[in-house]
Amino acid sequence: VTSPRARHPWAWGWADRFPDDTQRDTLATMVGALLGVEALPRLALPTAADRKLPPSRLSVAALPAALQGFVRGDDDARAAHTYGRGYLDLVRGLRGDYAHAPDLVATPRDESEVEATLAWARAAGVAVFPYGGGTSVVAGFEAIARPEHHGTLTLSLRAMRRVLSVDPVDRVAHIEAGATGPELEAGLGEYTLRHFPQSFEFSTLGGWIATRAGGHFATLYTHIDDRVQAVRVLSPAGVWQTARVPASGAGPDPCRWILGSEGTLGVITSAWVRVLPRPRWRLSASVRFDAMAEAVEAARAIAQAGLHPANCRVLDPLEALLHRVSAADGGAVLLLGFESADHDPTAAMDRALRLATTAGGTCPGGVLRRFDAEGVREAASAQWREAFFEAPYLQSALVSLGVLVDTFETAVPWSRFEALHADVVGSVTEALQRVCGGGRVSCRFTHVYPDGPAPYYTFLGPATVGQELDQWAAVKSAASEALARHGATITHHHAVGRTHRPWYDRERPDLFAAALAATRKVVDPTGMLNPGVLTD
Amino acid sequence: VTSPRARHPWAWGWADRFPDDTQRDTLATMVGALLGVEALPRLALPTAADRKLPPSRLSVAALPAALQGFVRGDDDARAAHTYGRGYLDLVRGLRGDYAHAPDLVATPRDESEVEATLAWARAAGVAVFPYGGGTSVVAGFEAIARPEHHGTLTLSLRAMRRVLSVDPVDRVAHIEAGATGPELEAGLGEYTLRHFPQSFEFSTLGGWIATRAGGHFATLYTHIDDRVQAVRVLSPAGVWQTARVPASGAGPDPCRWILGSEGTLGVITSAWVRVLPRPRWRLSASVRFDAMAEAVEAARAIAQAGLHPANCRVLDPLEALLHRVSAADGGAVLLLGFESADHDPTAAMDRALRLATTAGGTCPGGVLRRFDAEGVREAASAQWREAFFEAPYLQSALVSLGVLVDTFETAVPWSRFEALHADVVGSVTEALQRVCGGGRVSCRFTHVYPDGPAPYYTFLGPATVGQELDQWAAVKSAASEALARHGATITHHHAVGRTHRPWYDRERPDLFAAALAATRKVVDPTGMLNPGVLTD
């Protein structure tokens, strides 16, 4: 059953959310002013006729009968599953360039159909690309086969999206991998998984696990890793299901070998995840600082105090402006939030505010307190959250105005942040100047740890139509090299995919790379799963 | 530099802590009464002359000169590194049976000497057994080679035990793997690793990482896993050092592949670990319940409330008695503790107590509050902690009185605990009755998670001299089979070793076992590291 509301063919999110020409003109004026360019071009949007797909190399009619009920080879299905939603995807979508469309799209409805798909593909020498919500920003599932493959098949989990069980005693839910955030939350009743990545509305549990997705919450349970009790994975060699126990010390954790495997070690079909009652108390505060460095110091003090805030985000002045945070007046902002389903977290908020003001912050608005005896539904979100979930829509619109706009994120020890930040801002600004003639870079912290922050950068500049891919590659490379120079990870929660592969290869131990390849050989002897990603 | 205080040759801990004959007689009377036997035998303790070692198959004199400075082949060194401190080890130590003594003991002083040892052993076809504090209770490093090996070498990390750096900004310390708990804590100054396994005084950081050791604290950061930022490992194939970042989403976590590898994937030489200021506030309370089930319900409510207590231990009546908890009067006890270096955790303690009393508990003693402006040194420990660290001494003494006494632990979802517990107690009691003519079983929770507890069982019964190993195997098997029947893990924090291997093999996914073997083949192509453990 597909939702009647249509996804946009190439831009982020729902088709009906893409701005009309008038809205685009307004946006072009605003962002043009930000970038200091007179006019941003309102680019023509592609029509269905502009869509260029290579012919499919595989025929549905030639498939075994058992597969024909859930495999499609038409161009609509192929185009809809070609790209994620990174900058490269948006540009190619805008151009109507679907050169990497898969030959087939399978949407199995149960594990036996997943198995049948894998068995057929293995026998046929077809590469298989596991697909969740299609929101990758790192070309994580792009259907590029190796020369020995006879075609490509994208395997969507979207027909497997039931919440199979919710155990209120253990607070564990068993959920099929293809469920999106809203789908699984709807099935959890009075509970919540409490995992809200920016892609929440469209991305899937299986995708989160495959990519070690980061959620909205800033401390403690930051990645989906922390919420997964057990996984069930089908690979060409069989089933990999981990023990359903709260913890174990028996050997290396088999679940952790799957987390982050990006479709290369098997198809995640379901998982047992830890759920919580929905929060009833929710406290928030916005703290202003004259200098970014002071806000960083406050965030560090709070991250190291054992207070576990739900929100602890530093926004530099430009981020504060872009996210419409009220306190934005040229200073940096620290957004603080505490939530609980069990108790009033006022004491923790008070302590965090004390640490923030000691570091030089002021909190003119005081603490916003909300209490909901029923438990807060996330849909009733604060302005910050709305801006947070709207950001990808904005990126798509800007791409249609000829803006080079993307984000990247990392994590680094506190002691290295200042030098990293200066180098990143300098290198990206220089690259934008060189390839775009100018641009802006902003920074916020999405997550903070006792040992360091996870800075998240947004950059934008005026692109040159037709040269966007090269321009982006130059800026992205400048950013990634700066991260590498300071020992910062190439990704805190966006995954590796094809985009980050060169830097990932430098970051991980060589022996680990060899071990991962050996593991893959065990579960996928022919190397048919997402070839080119992580291994090969 | 070795401490002048001597370790006991086979019993737990310091030699000077082993009870004298009078103390043993007193203990024999007390425990005899508990077991309902008239008199426990005070067994003769072995002298050095009773020690039976096979001759070493390898000669130090024949080693390359570079190794001779740190390799020993004398019987004292070999015997001292033969056994851990599990029941089987204690019985064999008491018998003077050192059949599995390694041929050589290497104690390299730096990484180059580790490398030289591995290179020589590989060329010579000698199996290598990485060794930390020698406190394994699962035969984790017993030097049993495979037929193709020409001898065995135990590789002790104890000469590599420096705290190399402490970063107060990042709150990360770089520590050599051979440091014991007290050694590393002494080097951390005003910080603490806050990891206190029962073996703390003797076990090492590298051993903790290799075995995924559990610490003293009952929630949140339960295993050493949670405190490790990065590891450095030397294997026969080279170095595996992970990135020093607070978090990353780049592929499966290379650090998590090492955690729990039990010496089979390389020698952990150092690690970067997250440290904390020592706690200043420390609150504790002891809550009494008429029924164990009520205490379990209280523990669940607290574990699921997001309060993160440092201590949240359920003790059944026998455990309460054995640990000399004051509230022990035939009821079950819940020990609660909250600690912080940053703030007074009274609000959290009050909420936890409210949850406990709602579940039927009473807290006649109220909350014990301690504040220490300097930060609490762990040595100044409460009665519970003293009893906790003393338990292994007691086990050794009891073994010398002919008592079959051991512990095992697991983790299981809350919803399965009641049935598991009944089965475990029933099966172990039945086995004790069958092989010993009677005995006792007690239970406590060492750790609690939102999705389940980690129950820890102690059993004891009168053994028959000469038949202890078979008797123990019968009871251990009954316990392990009960765990397996209920899907409980074979170990929450004692590791796998040789003792748990049969059940571990059933618990882990078969494909994971194959992947682990393939990984081992990459880092240790000849299978020389701790053969027989986890893989092979």
HADDOCK unambig.tbl for C-alpha pairs under 7 A between the chains (distance, minus, plus):
assign (segid A and resid 169 and name CA) (segid B and resid 414 and name CA) 6.54 0.50 0.50
assign (segid A and resid 169 and name CA) (segid B and resid 415 and name CA) 6.02 0.50 0.50
assign (segid A and resid 170 and name CA) (segid B and resid 413 and name CA) 5.93 0.50 0.50
assign (segid A and resid 170 and name CA) (segid B and resid 414 and name CA) 5.43 0.50 0.50
assign (segid A and resid 170 and name CA) (segid B and resid 415 and name CA) 6.03 0.50 0.50
assign (segid A and resid 170 and name CA) (segid B and resid 451 and name CA) 4.58 0.50 0.50
assign (segid A and resid 170 and name CA) (segid B and resid 452 and name CA) 6.45 0.50 0.50
assign (segid A and resid 171 and name CA) (segid B and resid 451 and name CA) 5.97 0.50 0.50
assign (segid A and resid 172 and name CA) (segid B and resid 451 and name CA) 6.74 0.50 0.50
assign (segid A and resid 212 and name CA) (segid B and resid 249 and name CA) 5.46 0.50 0.50
assign (segid A and resid 240 and name CA) (segid B and resid 509 and name CA) 5.50 0.50 0.50
assign (segid A and resid 240 and name CA) (segid B and resid 511 and name CA) 6.00 0.50 0.50
assign (segid A and resid 240 and name CA) (segid B and resid 512 and name CA) 6.92 0.50 0.50
assign (segid A and resid 241 and name CA) (segid B and resid 509 and name CA) 5.98 0.50 0.50
assign (segid A and resid 242 and name CA) (segid B and resid 508 and name CA) 6.63 0.50 0.50
assign (segid A and resid 242 and name CA) (segid B and resid 509 and name CA) 6.23 0.50 0.50
assign (segid A and resid 243 and name CA) (segid B and resid 507 and name CA) 6.70 0.50 0.50
assign (segid A and resid 243 and name CA) (segid B and resid 508 and name CA) 7.00 0.50 0.50
assign (segid A and resid 245 and name CA) (segid B and resid 411 and name CA) 6.16 0.50 0.50
assign (segid A and resid 245 and name CA) (segid B and resid 412 and name CA) 5.09 0.50 0.50
assign (segid A and resid 245 and name CA) (segid B and resid 413 and name CA) 5.89 0.50 0.50
assign (segid A and resid 245 and name CA) (segid B and resid 488 and name CA) 6.51 0.50 0.50
assign (segid A and resid 245 and name CA) (segid B and resid 489 and name CA) 6.72 0.50 0.50
assign (segid A and resid 246 and name CA) (segid B and resid 411 and name CA) 6.27 0.50 0.50
assign (segid A and resid 246 and name CA) (segid B and resid 412 and name CA) 6.14 0.50 0.50
assign (segid A and resid 246 and name CA) (segid B and resid 413 and name CA) 6.12 0.50 0.50
assign (segid A and resid 246 and name CA) (segid B and resid 449 and name CA) 6.44 0.50 0.50
assign (segid A and resid 246 and name CA) (segid B and resid 451 and name CA) 5.47 0.50 0.50
assign (segid A and resid 246 and name CA) (segid B and resid 452 and name CA) 5.46 0.50 0.50
assign (segid A and resid 247 and name CA) (segid B and resid 411 and name CA) 6.08 0.50 0.50
assign (segid A and resid 247 and name CA) (segid B and resid 492 and name CA) 6.39 0.50 0.50
assign (segid A and resid 248 and name CA) (segid B and resid 411 and name CA) 6.63 0.50 0.50
assign (segid A and resid 248 and name CA) (segid B and resid 489 and name CA) 6.15 0.50 0.50
assign (segid A and resid 248 and name CA) (segid B and resid 491 and name CA) 6.05 0.50 0.50
assign (segid A and resid 248 and name CA) (segid B and resid 492 and name CA) 4.30 0.50 0.50
assign (segid A and resid 248 and name CA) (segid B and resid 493 and name CA) 6.73 0.50 0.50
assign (segid A and resid 249 and name CA) (segid B and resid 212 and name CA) 5.46 0.50 0.50
assign (segid A and resid 249 and name CA) (segid B and resid 260 and name CA) 6.85 0.50 0.50
assign (segid A and resid 249 and name CA) (segid B and resid 491 and name CA) 5.64 0.50 0.50
assign (segid A and resid 249 and name CA) (segid B and resid 492 and name CA) 4.61 0.50 0.50
assign (segid A and resid 249 and name CA) (segid B and resid 493 and name CA) 4.63 0.50 0.50
assign (segid A and resid 249 and name CA) (segid B and resid 494 and name CA) 6.81 0.50 0.50
assign (segid A and resid 249 and name CA) (segid B and resid 495 and name CA) 5.57 0.50 0.50
assign (segid A and resid 250 and name CA) (segid B and resid 260 and name CA) 6.89 0.50 0.50
assign (segid A and resid 250 and name CA) (segid B and resid 490 and name CA) 6.99 0.50 0.50
assign (segid A and resid 250 and name CA) (segid B and resid 491 and name CA) 5.71 0.50 0.50
assign (segid A and resid 250 and name CA) (segid B and resid 492 and name CA) 6.92 0.50 0.50
assign (segid A and resid 250 and name CA) (segid B and resid 495 and name CA) 5.36 0.50 0.50
assign (segid A and resid 250 and name CA) (segid B and resid 496 and name CA) 5.64 0.50 0.50
assign (segid A and resid 250 and name CA) (segid B and resid 504 and name CA) 6.86 0.50 0.50
assign (segid A and resid 251 and name CA) (segid B and resid 260 and name CA) 4.39 0.50 0.50
assign (segid A and resid 251 and name CA) (segid B and resid 261 and name CA) 5.72 0.50 0.50
assign (segid A and resid 251 and name CA) (segid B and resid 495 and name CA) 6.78 0.50 0.50
assign (segid A and resid 251 and name CA) (segid B and resid 496 and name CA) 6.67 0.50 0.50
assign (segid A and resid 252 and name CA) (segid B and resid 256 and name CA) 6.63 0.50 0.50
assign (segid A and resid 252 and name CA) (segid B and resid 257 and name CA) 5.65 0.50 0.50
assign (segid A and resid 252 and name CA) (segid B and resid 258 and name CA) 6.72 0.50 0.50
assign (segid A and resid 252 and name CA) (segid B and resid 259 and name CA) 5.69 0.50 0.50
assign (segid A and resid 252 and name CA) (segid B and resid 260 and name CA) 4.52 0.50 0.50
assign (segid A and resid 252 and name CA) (segid B and resid 261 and name CA) 5.70 0.50 0.50
assign (segid A and resid 254 and name CA) (segid B and resid 512 and name CA) 6.32 0.50 0.50
assign (segid A and resid 256 and name CA) (segid B and resid 252 and name CA) 6.62 0.50 0.50
assign (segid A and resid 256 and name CA) (segid B and resid 256 and name CA) 6.69 0.50 0.50
assign (segid A and resid 257 and name CA) (segid B and resid 252 and name CA) 5.65 0.50 0.50
assign (segid A and resid 258 and name CA) (segid B and resid 252 and name CA) 6.72 0.50 0.50
assign (segid A and resid 259 and name CA) (segid B and resid 252 and name CA) 5.70 0.50 0.50
assign (segid A and resid 260 and name CA) (segid B and resid 249 and name CA) 6.85 0.50 0.50
assign (segid A and resid 260 and name CA) (segid B and resid 250 and name CA) 6.89 0.50 0.50
assign (segid A and resid 260 and name CA) (segid B and resid 251 and name CA) 4.40 0.50 0.50
assign (segid A and resid 260 and name CA) (segid B and resid 252 and name CA) 4.53 0.50 0.50
assign (segid A and resid 261 and name CA) (segid B and resid 251 and name CA) 5.72 0.50 0.50
assign (segid A and resid 261 and name CA) (segid B and resid 252 and name CA) 5.72 0.50 0.50
assign (segid A and resid 305 and name CA) (segid B and resid 342 and name CA) 5.52 0.50 0.50
assign (segid A and resid 342 and name CA) (segid B and resid 305 and name CA) 5.55 0.50 0.50
assign (segid A and resid 411 and name CA) (segid B and resid 245 and name CA) 6.16 0.50 0.50
assign (segid A and resid 411 and name CA) (segid B and resid 246 and name CA) 6.28 0.50 0.50
assign (segid A and resid 411 and name CA) (segid B and resid 247 and name CA) 6.10 0.50 0.50
assign (segid A and resid 411 and name CA) (segid B and resid 248 and name CA) 6.64 0.50 0.50
assign (segid A and resid 412 and name CA) (segid B and resid 245 and name CA) 5.09 0.50 0.50
assign (segid A and resid 412 and name CA) (segid B and resid 246 and name CA) 6.15 0.50 0.50
assign (segid A and resid 413 and name CA) (segid B and resid 170 and name CA) 5.92 0.50 0.50
assign (segid A and resid 413 and name CA) (segid B and resid 245 and name CA) 5.89 0.50 0.50
assign (segid A and resid 413 and name CA) (segid B and resid 246 and name CA) 6.13 0.50 0.50
assign (segid A and resid 414 and name CA) (segid B and resid 169 and name CA) 6.54 0.50 0.50
assign (segid A and resid 414 and name CA) (segid B and resid 170 and name CA) 5.43 0.50 0.50
assign (segid A and resid 415 and name CA) (segid B and resid 169 and name CA) 6.01 0.50 0.50
assign (segid A and resid 415 and name CA) (segid B and resid 170 and name CA) 6.03 0.50 0.50
assign (segid A and resid 449 and name CA) (segid B and resid 246 and name CA) 6.44 0.50 0.50
assign (segid A and resid 451 and name CA) (segid B and resid 170 and name CA) 4.58 0.50 0.50
assign (segid A and resid 451 and name CA) (segid B and resid 171 and name CA) 5.98 0.50 0.50
assign (segid A and resid 451 and name CA) (segid B and resid 172 and name CA) 6.73 0.50 0.50
assign (segid A and resid 451 and name CA) (segid B and resid 246 and name CA) 5.48 0.50 0.50
assign (segid A and resid 452 and name CA) (segid B and resid 170 and name CA) 6.45 0.50 0.50
assign (segid A and resid 452 and name CA) (segid B and resid 246 and name CA) 5.47 0.50 0.50
assign (segid A and resid 488 and name CA) (segid B and resid 245 and name CA) 6.53 0.50 0.50
assign (segid A and resid 489 and name CA) (segid B and resid 245 and name CA) 6.72 0.50 0.50
assign (segid A and resid 489 and name CA) (segid B and resid 248 and name CA) 6.15 0.50 0.50
assign (segid A and resid 490 and name CA) (segid B and resid 250 and name CA) 7.00 0.50 0.50
assign (segid A and resid 491 and name CA) (segid B and resid 248 and name CA) 6.05 0.50 0.50
assign (segid A and resid 491 and name CA) (segid B and resid 249 and name CA) 5.64 0.50 0.50
assign (segid A and resid 491 and name CA) (segid B and resid 250 and name CA) 5.70 0.50 0.50
assign (segid A and resid 492 and name CA) (segid B and resid 247 and name CA) 6.40 0.50 0.50
assign (segid A and resid 492 and name CA) (segid B and resid 248 and name CA) 4.30 0.50 0.50
assign (segid A and resid 492 and name CA) (segid B and resid 249 and name CA) 4.61 0.50 0.50
assign (segid A and resid 492 and name CA) (segid B and resid 250 and name CA) 6.92 0.50 0.50
assign (segid A and resid 493 and name CA) (segid B and resid 248 and name CA) 6.73 0.50 0.50
assign (segid A and resid 493 and name CA) (segid B and resid 249 and name CA) 4.63 0.50 0.50
assign (segid A and resid 494 and name CA) (segid B and resid 249 and name CA) 6.81 0.50 0.50
assign (segid A and resid 495 and name CA) (segid B and resid 249 and name CA) 5.57 0.50 0.50
assign (segid A and resid 495 and name CA) (segid B and resid 250 and name CA) 5.36 0.50 0.50
assign (segid A and resid 495 and name CA) (segid B and resid 251 and name CA) 6.78 0.50 0.50
assign (segid A and resid 496 and name CA) (segid B and resid 250 and name CA) 5.65 0.50 0.50
assign (segid A and resid 496 and name CA) (segid B and resid 251 and name CA) 6.68 0.50 0.50
assign (segid A and resid 504 and name CA) (segid B and resid 250 and name CA) 6.87 0.50 0.50
assign (segid A and resid 507 and name CA) (segid B and resid 243 and name CA) 6.71 0.50 0.50
assign (segid A and resid 508 and name CA) (segid B and resid 242 and name CA) 6.62 0.50 0.50
assign (segid A and resid 509 and name CA) (segid B and resid 240 and name CA) 5.49 0.50 0.50
assign (segid A and resid 509 and name CA) (segid B and resid 241 and name CA) 5.99 0.50 0.50
assign (segid A and resid 509 and name CA) (segid B and resid 242 and name CA) 6.23 0.50 0.50
assign (segid A and resid 511 and name CA) (segid B and resid 240 and name CA) 5.99 0.50 0.50
assign (segid A and resid 511 and name CA) (segid B and resid 523 and name CA) 6.85 0.50 0.50
assign (segid A and resid 512 and name CA) (segid B and resid 240 and name CA) 6.91 0.50 0.50
assign (segid A and resid 512 and name CA) (segid B and resid 254 and name CA) 6.31 0.50 0.50
assign (segid A and resid 514 and name CA) (segid B and resid 522 and name CA) 6.65 0.50 0.50
assign (segid A and resid 515 and name CA) (segid B and resid 519 and name CA) 4.60 0.50 0.50
assign (segid A and resid 515 and name CA) (segid B and resid 522 and name CA) 5.99 0.50 0.50
assign (segid A and resid 518 and name CA) (segid B and resid 518 and name CA) 5.57 0.50 0.50
assign (segid A and resid 518 and name CA) (segid B and resid 519 and name CA) 6.15 0.50 0.50
assign (segid A and resid 519 and name CA) (segid B and resid 515 and name CA) 4.60 0.50 0.50
assign (segid A and resid 519 and name CA) (segid B and resid 518 and name CA) 6.14 0.50 0.50
assign (segid A and resid 519 and name CA) (segid B and resid 519 and name CA) 6.52 0.50 0.50
assign (segid A and resid 522 and name CA) (segid B and resid 514 and name CA) 6.63 0.50 0.50
assign (segid A and resid 522 and name CA) (segid B and resid 515 and name CA) 5.97 0.50 0.50
assign (segid A and resid 523 and name CA) (segid B and resid 511 and name CA) 6.85 0.50 0.50
